[in-house]
Amino acid sequence: MKKKLFIFLFSFIFFIILIFISIDSYAAYPALVSTIFDAFETIKSWLLKIATPAAAVAVGTGIFMKKFSFGDEEKIRTGKKVIRGSLFSYAFILAIDLILSAIELLVS
């Protein structure tokens, strides 16, 4: 336990020192920040591109579970849960993207 705490504190302090050194040496915004920002934008675009097919596969799986349940109530309920959960998750991802875009427009 103490070893994990020591490693965490050491890495945290090292990260803080690294940030202060990079801010002082670049005078304004370090190149690392813009690189990280671009990386997060790329990851966000990938997630949005992957979300639509993933939701379609999940809905299709739920439909097939309902269709091939052969009257088993538990499989029908599970299929409905899969469909409902995937649609809510996809709507949540789209809503977060909409909110982040609105915040970005307000900030800039």
BALOBA-1460 file (C-alpha; in Angstrom, 3 decimals):
// residues 108
<rec num="1" residu="m" x="0.000" y="0.000" z="0.000"/>
<rec num="2" residu="k" x="2.799" y="2.412" z="0.894"/>
<rec num="3" residu="k" x="4.646" y="1.562" z="-2.294"/>
<rec num="4" residu="k" x="1.597" y="2.400" z="-4.428"/>
<rec num="5" residu="l" x="1.098" y="5.672" z="-2.554"/>
<rec num="6" residu="f" x="4.769" y="6.565" z="-3.011"/>
<rec num="7" residu="i" x="4.625" y="5.826" z="-6.745"/>
<rec num="8" residu="f" x="1.434" y="7.873" z="-7.117"/>
<rec num="9" residu="l" x="2.829" y="10.854" z="-5.220"/>
<rec num="10" residu="f" x="6.144" y="10.694" z="-7.066"/>
<rec num="11" residu="s" x="4.437" y="10.606" z="-10.469"/>
<rec num="12" residu="f" x="2.040" y="13.406" z="-9.478"/>
<rec num="13" residu="i" x="4.865" y="15.662" z="-8.285"/>
<rec num="14" residu="f" x="6.909" y="14.820" z="-11.379"/>
<rec num="15" residu="f" x="3.943" y="15.740" z="-13.598"/>
<rec num="16" residu="i" x="3.425" y="19.059" z="-11.790"/>
<rec num="17" residu="i" x="7.117" y="19.928" z="-12.090"/>
<rec num="18" residu="l" x="7.049" y="19.005" z="-15.767"/>
<rec num="19" residu="i" x="4.097" y="21.331" z="-16.347"/>
<rec num="20" residu="f" x="5.785" y="24.262" z="-14.600"/>
<rec num="21" residu="i" x="9.014" y="23.728" z="-16.532"/>
<rec num="22" residu="s" x="7.168" y="23.556" z="-19.836"/>
<rec num="23" residu="i" x="5.131" y="26.698" z="-19.104"/>
<rec num="24" residu="d" x="8.221" y="28.676" z="-18.187"/>
<rec num="25" residu="s" x="10.244" y="27.487" z="-21.135"/>
<rec num="26" residu="y" x="7.608" y="28.173" z="-23.793"/>
<rec num="27" residu="a" x="6.418" y="31.448" z="-22.255"/>
<rec num="28" residu="a" x="2.741" y="31.057" z="-23.193"/>
<rec num="29" residu="y" x="1.125" y="27.845" z="-24.337"/>
<rec num="30" residu="p" x="3.406" y="24.864" z="-24.621"/>
<rec num="31" residu="a" x="3.361" y="22.797" z="-27.777"/>
<rec num="32" residu="l" x="2.381" y="19.795" z="-25.693"/>
<rec num="33" residu="v" x="-0.971" y="21.380" z="-24.812"/>
<rec num="34" residu="s" x="-1.901" y="21.989" z="-28.423"/>
<rec num="35" residu="t" x="-0.795" y="18.469" z="-29.308"/>
<rec num="36" residu="i" x="-2.908" y="16.989" z="-26.523"/>
<rec num="37" residu="f" x="-5.858" y="19.160" z="-27.543"/>
<rec num="38" residu="d" x="-5.569" y="17.930" z="-31.145"/>
<rec num="39" residu="a" x="-5.323" y="14.353" z="-29.890"/>
<rec num="40" residu="f" x="-8.523" y="14.723" z="-27.871"/>
<rec num="41" residu="e" x="-10.304" y="16.188" z="-30.888"/>
<rec num="42" residu="t" x="-9.193" y="13.220" z="-32.986"/>
<rec num="43" residu="i" x="-10.335" y="10.752" z="-30.328"/>
<rec num="44" residu="k" x="-13.700" y="12.535" z="-30.096"/>
<rec num="45" residu="s" x="-14.217" y="12.279" z="-33.851"/>
<rec num="46" residu="w" x="-13.286" y="8.578" z="-33.802"/>
<rec num="47" residu="l" x="-15.733" y="7.876" z="-31.000"/>
<rec num="48" residu="l" x="-18.546" y="9.605" z="-32.862"/>
<rec num="49" residu="k" x="-17.750" y="7.641" z="-36.016"/>
<rec num="50" residu="i" x="-17.732" y="4.351" z="-34.104"/>
<rec num="51" residu="a" x="-20.866" y="5.107" z="-32.039"/>
<rec num="52" residu="t" x="-23.359" y="4.816" z="-34.898"/>
<rec num="53" residu="p" x="-22.354" y="1.338" z="-36.122"/>
<rec num="54" residu="a" x="-21.986" y="0.131" z="-32.536"/>
<rec num="55" residu="a" x="-25.506" y="1.285" z="-31.719"/>
<rec num="56" residu="a" x="-26.824" y="-0.366" z="-34.885"/>
<rec num="57" residu="v" x="-25.155" y="-3.658" z="-33.992"/>
<rec num="58" residu="a" x="-26.526" y="-3.503" z="-30.453"/>
<rec num="59" residu="v" x="-30.064" y="-2.772" z="-31.656"/>
<rec num="60" residu="g" x="-29.795" y="-5.570" z="-34.218"/>
<rec num="61" residu="t" x="-28.608" y="-7.956" z="-31.528"/>
<rec num="62" residu="g" x="-31.556" y="-7.011" z="-29.325"/>
<rec num="63" residu="i" x="-33.989" y="-7.505" z="-32.197"/>
<rec num="64" residu="f" x="-32.544" y="-10.928" z="-32.971"/>
<rec num="65" residu="m" x="-32.726" y="-11.848" z="-29.292"/>
<rec num="66" residu="k" x="-36.421" y="-10.960" z="-29.266"/>
<rec num="67" residu="k" x="-37.085" y="-12.640" z="-32.601"/>
<rec num="68" residu="f" x="-35.372" y="-15.924" z="-31.755"/>
<rec num="69" residu="s" x="-36.503" y="-16.155" z="-28.135"/>
<rec num="70" residu="f" x="-39.179" y="-18.734" z="-29.065"/>
<rec num="71" residu="g" x="-41.487" y="-17.485" z="-26.328"/>
<rec num="72" residu="d" x="-38.933" y="-17.355" z="-23.511"/>
<rec num="73" residu="e" x="-39.921" y="-14.285" z="-21.482"/>
<rec num="74" residu="e" x="-36.443" y="-13.782" z="-20.031"/>
<rec num="75" residu="k" x="-34.849" y="-13.554" z="-23.483"/>
<rec num="76" residu="i" x="-37.541" y="-11.146" z="-24.649"/>
<rec num="77" residu="r" x="-36.907" y="-8.881" z="-21.622"/>
<rec num="78" residu="t" x="-33.160" y="-9.082" z="-22.192"/>
<rec num="79" residu="g" x="-33.608" y="-8.145" z="-25.858"/>
<rec num="80" residu="k" x="-35.733" y="-5.154" z="-24.897"/>
<rec num="81" residu="k" x="-33.129" y="-4.059" z="-22.341"/>
<rec num="82" residu="v" x="-30.358" y="-4.310" z="-24.936"/>
<rec num="83" residu="i" x="-32.347" y="-2.236" z="-27.444"/>
<rec num="84" residu="r" x="-33.351" y="0.378" z="-24.880"/>
<rec num="85" residu="g" x="-29.862" y="0.622" z="-23.410"/>
<rec num="86" residu="s" x="-28.150" y="0.990" z="-26.755"/>
<rec num="87" residu="l" x="-30.543" y="3.705" z="-27.908"/>
<rec num="88" residu="f" x="-30.151" y="5.634" z="-24.639"/>
<rec num="89" residu="s" x="-26.377" y="5.316" z="-24.847"/>
<rec num="90" residu="y" x="-26.300" y="6.556" z="-28.426"/>
<rec num="91" residu="a" x="-28.589" y="9.471" z="-27.565"/>
<rec num="92" residu="f" x="-26.335" y="10.287" z="-24.594"/>
<rec num="93" residu="i" x="-23.231" y="10.349" z="-26.825"/>
<rec num="94" residu="l" x="-24.948" y="12.640" z="-29.324"/>
<rec num="95" residu="a" x="-26.215" y="14.916" z="-26.550"/>
<rec num="96" residu="i" x="-22.734" y="15.226" z="-25.056"/>
<rec num="97" residu="d" x="-21.333" y="16.133" z="-28.473"/>
<rec num="98" residu="l" x="-24.045" y="18.759" z="-28.904"/>
<rec num="99" residu="i" x="-23.374" y="20.247" z="-25.460"/>
<rec num="100" residu="l" x="-19.605" y="20.329" z="-26.025"/>
<rec num="101" residu="s" x="-20.081" y="22.019" z="-29.394"/>
<rec num="102" residu="a" x="-22.347" y="24.648" z="-27.829"/>
<rec num="103" residu="i" x="-19.841" y="25.311" z="-25.044"/>
<rec num="104" residu="e" x="-17.034" y="25.578" z="-27.581"/>
<rec num="105" residu="l" x="-19.015" y="28.164" z="-29.555"/>
<rec num="106" residu="l" x="-19.756" y="30.174" z="-26.418"/>
<rec num="107" residu="v" x="-16.127" y="30.171" z="-25.292"/>
<rec num="108" residu="s" x="-14.629" y="31.224" z="-28.605"/>
